[in-house]
Amino acid sequence: MLKVDRNDDRPIWQQLLDQAIHHITTGNWPPGELLLPSRELALLIGVSRSTIQIVYEELFSRGYTVTSRRGGTRVNKVICAAPPSEIEELKGPALPDLPLLNASVGHLHSWFGNKEKGMPEIDFTPHEPYLDEQFQQKWRHSFLKASTDADLTNWAYGDAMGFLPLREQIQRYLSLERGVHVHVDQILLTSGAQHSIDLIAQALLQEGDTVTVEDPGFPAAWMAMSYRKMQVASAPVDEFGLCVDRIHPQSRLVYVTPSHQCAAGVIMSEPRRQQLLHLGAQSPFWIVEDDYDSEFRYRGAPLPTLFSQRSQNTLYMMSFSKMIAPGIRLSAIIGPHEAIHRLARVQELTYRHLPIMEQLTLAHFIEQGHFMRHMRRVRNVYRRRHEAMTKALAATGLSERFTLSGVETGLHMLLEAVRSYDDKAVTKIAFEQGIRIYPLSKYCLESDRKGWVLGFAKVDEAAIEQGIECLSRLLVK
């Protein structure tokens, strides 16, 4: 029998409907059973007939019952009720085993510093830039202005290539700041470096193709490629950058960070650059140039890009994660027309297009000059923190006891130890003392190099000095 609970916030018809469905699906009302006429059931329960009619209409519309003029309302015979004893045991389809996914995500969490373990007093993160209230105010202003000025057409399905005014702003920035001169249709907007790499794997490679990555290098690059079932080969990195002569001969793609190597921080030498460009033209293979940290250089002007020298087989990746903030999730791939067109078709199929509000806001942020003023301001901050880091490493003797590299460009340095050193153990001890550092071994695919990647963008000068002094007490004994 159905019952009404007057203390229940749900409408009476909803209560009765939920009870009726429960009786049918558990077999209390078996298939073919005749239900009481609506008038009779209403009298028994003490509700209006119209309430029961609503319940019966819902049961019929959902296929739980069938009706006929003479046969009344009956439970549908095709309803397969589970025995009451099995109700709690029913489960959905088993999930497939994805060991590569689980292992890769676990490695990424570890590489990022396992933030779920808590926030230490000092975090030498190499992954995040400096942000402050002034940035937030300017970004909020651009957001509100973009929201107000947005045309209704902006809220329809957009261009898979990305918001055109934003691509035009990026085109202008690349021409003025990086010496990269391209047509706007050679720019595809994405939601970060990992998204860019995933698109490249889907659009320009085939399952089983061999790709070469730097080792140590950017873990997300080889993990994304591996997850797309590419054969990932590693090539070592020395003081001149990627060892080009160690690139796998069957490579269809080479991923490289020439402006500031992702882990070691070294700048790829000009002879190595020319060697890579020459080999890429001979083989041929795609060169994916991740222009990592190139905007922050402390000695001399930014180096020319590989793309500006050999654009036919080079894909240039830029991201606003370090220049502004990783939370806006906007980046770009620049390349030959045909390759970008192919990437856009994959994006249209799998992602359709990026969210419009972030694109509108960033376009306004750049157009109004906020972006370049932000860059000038944070460069001054980074210059001071870079100087504080180098002085602290020298004053504590760490730069003499260990090998220091990556000091010319970027937002991190590498303090490298001998290969027998247990950099993970030191990392754990440092965390227990309130300092988070990042072991080089987490950046390695096959390499056995050891050390610590130390970022300084989010650490002020006083904290840098305090943190390095604490680290020296752990390392210099």
LINBELNOR-V621332 format. One line per field, one symbol per residue. ss: DSSP state (h for helix, s for strand, l for the rest). psi: psi as a letter, one per 30 degrees, with the letter a starting at -180 (. if undefined). A space follows every 10 residues. Layout:
BEGIN
ss->???
psi->???
END
This chain:
BEGIN
ss->llllllllll lhhhhhhhhh hhhhhlllll lllslllhhh hhhhhlllhh hhhhhhhhhh hlllssssll lsssslllll lllhhhhhhl llllllllhh hhhhhhhhhh hhllhhhlll lsslllllll llhhhhhhhh hhhhhhhhhl lhhhhlllll lllhhhhhhh hhhhhhhhll lllhhhssss llhhhhhhhh hhhhllllls ssssslllhh hhhhhhhlll ssssssssll sslhhhllll ssssssllll lllllllllh hhhhhhhhhh hhhllsssss llllllslll lllllhhhhl lllssssssh hhhllhhhll ssssllhhhh hhhhhhhhhh lllllhhhhh hhhhhhhllh hhhhhhhhhh hhhhhhhhhh hhhhhllhhh hlssslllsl lsssssslll llhhhhhhhh hhllsslssh hhhlllllls ssssslllll hhhhhhhhhh hhhhhll
psi->kklkjffkfl leeeeeeeee eeeeffgejl kfkklkkeee eeeefhllee eeeeeeeeee ffgfllllef faklkkffkj kkkeffeffk lakkklkiee eeeeeeeeee efgifffljl ekjhkgfklk kaeeeeeeee eeeeeeeefk lfffgakakf flkeeeeeee eeeeeeffgj jllfggkkkl hleeeeeeee eeefllkflk kklkjlajef efeeeefghl jkkkklkafg akjefgkkfg kfkkkkifej keefglkkle eeeeeeeeee eeellkjjjj ijgffjkfja lkllleeffi fegkkkklkg eeedkfffhk alkkaleeee eeeeeeeeee fdllkeeeee eeeeeeegge eeeeeeefee eeeeeeeeee eeeeefgefe elkklgffla gllkjkllff kifeeeeeee efggkkljke fffkefkgkl akjjlgegkl eeeeeeeeee eefefj.
END
